[in-house]
Amino acid sequence: MPKKDERLLRVGVLGCGPIAQAAHFESCTKARNAELYAICDVADDLRDRMAATHAPRRSFADYDAMLADPDLEAVIIATSDAFHVAAARRALEAGKHVLCEKPLATGIEEAESLRGAAGGLVLQVGHMKRYDAGLQAAKAFIDGGPAGGMGEMVALKAWYCDSTHRYPMTDAVQPLMVASAQARKPAGNPKADLDRYYMLAHGSHLVDTARYFAGELVAVDARLSKRGGMHCWFVDVEFASGVLGHLDLTVAVRMDWHEGFQIYGAGGSVLGKTYNPWYYKTSEVDIFHESDGATRRVLGADGHFYRRQVEGFAQTVLTGQGTGGADLEDGIASVRAMVAIAQSARSGQPVRLADVSGSL
Ligand SMILES: NC(=O)c1ccc[n+]([C@@H]2O[C@H](COP(=O)([O-])OP(=O)(O)OC[C@H]3O[C@@H](n4cnc5c(N)ncnc54)[C@H](O)[C@@H]3O)[C@@H](O)[C@H]2O)c1
């Protein structure tokens, strides 16, 4: 068992579904500065089994009852996308800090409705790739610092290509998932509209990675090809900084998981290869420094992005120190970018992010 700090943030996880089972329960248990204080799910069979396995101090069928617990300090929202905003708002109203799974919302106005709700509380969005030590090293190079950095960024390409072989891969490494017929799901089948489903599930990661490195997106020009059973978005993007950008979201490529980025700057370049997250392997990020002609790569032995995310979130709550996580504005901007990409792909026209509204 990893060593724990004296002061532990008391976290409750809303939802005992796959992401909680694969990531959040273990992350809270292992985090040096947090504990799995409570779990909550309407599905009795699932909740009881998870309580027996992960031994939280409290177990709740009712979300409001969990929020009413005065010892609970923070909530991880691990429910379907459609429930995120309402659950986040209720937690904030109850005075609890929030780490909300991505995407923050399925629509722009819904996401923006959380502005003003946080008060002095922390609201972080679960873009856990920001806690990949490889991406963090790239970000540090981009941001410069005493040792010098990349200097002016010129261009960024990023790609997120799910693999047709992902389930054999993830089944091999994830715990056996427990399902329940009583689980609460939004009405309708979320996979009925695959354009929407893939954008929310996967596009949210891609867009956040691009923004993490290159800042605000101002316009997108997207094409979507649906051939050979694949969904392939190629998106020319414009950043506020003037950086030239291109994003590729493909679900699913006929090969191994294929995710990464390349960035060109005046003082060096970055080439990144990211693995399927469930391998907990830090991205291989080669950072070439023009100043001394050398390439550096951080090992990142600890590749547990989900636990590192909980530790970052808890640190922000407990000390007020930012840890580079995605905040409310990042969550809103990701939703806005996804809506813009979807609208651009439909219309065949470039779309400025400031002009879009509505939902995916
Ligand atoms: N960051 C990542 O890498 C990653 C990976 C997978 C999924 N996710 C995200 O995680 C979220 C959850 O995914 P999932 O597949 O685990 O969802 P899920 O819908 O399968 O499970 C959610 C659980 O929450 C429970 N629940 C919902 N509303 C509730 C309420 N009001 N009170 C009590 N219980 C409630 C349901 O009964 C269900 O058991 C999604 O938003 C998804 O996008 C993120």
The ligand as a Gaussian input file, in Angstrom:
#p B3LYP/6-31G(d) Opt

LIG

0 1
 N      -11.561000       9.562000     -18.421000
 C      -11.694000       8.426000     -19.068000
 O      -10.738000       7.856000     -19.571000
 C      -13.044000       7.783000     -19.149000
 C      -13.166000       6.459000     -19.569000
 C      -14.432000       5.880000     -19.579000
 C      -15.552000       6.628000     -19.208000
 N      -15.400000       7.931000     -18.833000
 C      -16.565000       8.741000     -18.450000
 O      -17.062000       8.283000     -17.215000
 C      -18.463000       8.501000     -17.123000
 C      -19.138000       7.259000     -16.588000
 O      -18.952000       6.196000     -17.461000
 P      -19.475000       4.729000     -17.076000
 O      -19.307000       3.919000     -18.305000
 O      -18.843000       4.274000     -15.818000
 O      -21.045000       5.064000     -16.813000
 P      -22.302000       4.115000     -16.449000
 O      -23.507000       4.868000     -16.878000
 O      -22.106000       2.731000     -16.985000
 O      -22.274000       3.987000     -14.850000
 C      -22.678000       5.051000     -14.034000
 C      -23.292000       4.538000     -12.735000
 O      -23.792000       5.696000     -12.035000
 C      -25.045000       5.355000     -11.434000
 N      -25.833000       6.597000     -11.284000
 C      -26.170000       7.469000     -12.265000
 N      -26.853000       8.494000     -11.743000
 C      -26.957000       8.277000     -10.423000
 C      -27.566000       8.988000      -9.338000
 N      -28.175000      10.158000      -9.530000
 N      -27.481000       8.480000      -8.100000
 C      -26.850000       7.297000      -7.881000
 N      -26.275000       6.566000      -8.863000
 C      -26.306000       7.047000     -10.120000
 C      -25.694000       4.377000     -12.372000
 O      -26.629000       3.559000     -11.704000
 C      -24.473000       3.583000     -12.921000
 O      -24.234000       2.404000     -12.189000
 C      -18.907000       8.948000     -18.527000
 O      -19.127000      10.336000     -18.538000
 C      -17.732000       8.629000     -19.418000
 O      -17.554000       9.563000     -20.490000
 C      -14.168000       8.497000     -18.780000

